[in-house]
Amino acid sequence: MRRHELSDEEWSIIARLLPNNSRGVARVDDRRVINGILWRFRTGSSWRDVPERYGPRTTLYNRFSRWRGAGVWDRLLEGVSKAYDGGIVMIDSSCVRVHQHGAGAKKGALPILAWDAPVAA
């Protein structure tokens, strides 16, 4: 296990909360994909820069987007919070680096598109 990837204990908490109703071709390993998604947000990199060890970047982005629309990330946050007796209730944005192009963004109440954007059906 690499630094900052899900430990076996963390994985055991969230594995049961993931959707398991895939049809057709078998899904890419959920743990590897989640580690890739977390790597992307932890580093503030673009999807294009995610290391190949996490799988194709299109798979990571598509899984993140679909799960966002289906409420999977909300369920995961709830499940992790319950497992830690409510000690975890949010992600501290200070641990996520801003991309170099985000430094000159306009100030104001702009939505965070990664979480607030609706997913097209």
N, C-alpha and C positions, 0 to 999 in steps of 0.2 A: 504494500500500500504506500502510495506517495503522500507526501505532506499535503494537508488540506483536502484530501479525498475522504469520502465517507468511510468511517470505521465499521467493523462488523456489527458493533452495538448500534450505531446510528442507522445502518442499513436495516437491521432487524426491526427497528421502530417504523420506518417508512415503507418497507417492502410490501407490507400487507395493505397499505393505503393506496397503492397504485392501481390503475385500471388494468384489468386482465381479460378484457373482452375483444382481443384482437382477432381479426379474420384474415384468411389468406396466408401470405408469407409470414413466417415467424418474425417477431419484432427483434430488433437489435437489443442487446443486453441493457436493461433499464439502469442498472447501477453505473455502467460505463457512461451512458448518455447523461445521467444526472451529474456525474462528476465533471463531464465536459461542460455542461450548462453552468454549473457552479464555478468552474475555472474561468469561464468567459466573464461572468459578472464580478468575480473576485478581482480579476486583473483589469477590468474595464476595457478589454480588447474588443475588436470586432469579431463577428462569427468567423470570418475568413482566417483569423489568427489562432483559432483553437487548435492545439496539437492533434496530429493525426491519430494518436493513441486513443482518443475519445470517439473516433469514428468520423464519418462524413459530416461536414458542417451543416449540410442541408438537413440531415437527419436530426441533428441537435436543434436547429432552429425550428423545424417543423414540429418536433415533439414539444418543445417549449411553448410554441404558439398554440397548438391544439390543447395542451393541458391547461394553458392559461384560460382559454375559452370554456373549457369543461369544468373549471374550478378545482382542478387537481392540486395546484400549488396552495390554494387556501386550505384544503383538507390536510395537506402535508404539514403546513405551519401549525394548524390546530392540533394534529396528532403529536408533533414534536413538543409543542407547548404542554400538552397533557402529560406526556412521558416525563417531562422535567418539572412536573408539579406547577405549571404556569410560570416557571422562571424564564421562559423564552417567549416573548410576545411580539417581537419585531426584528427586522434585520437592521442593524446599525449601518447607516449609509457611509459612515467614516471608514468602513473597511473596504469600500468599493472605490477604486480610483476613477477619476473623471478622464475620459478620452481627451486627447490633446485638442480636438476640435470643439469640445464642449466648454472649454474655458472662456470663450468669447460669446457665449449664448446670451440672448436677451434676457433680462431679469423680468420676473413676474410670475403669475400663477399658471405656468404651462403644465399640462399633464405629463406624467412619466409614461411614455408610450409603451414601455416594456410591460407595464401592468394594467394600464387603463384602456388601451386600444381594444375595440371589439374585434373578434376574429371573424372573418368572412366565412360563411358556410359553404 
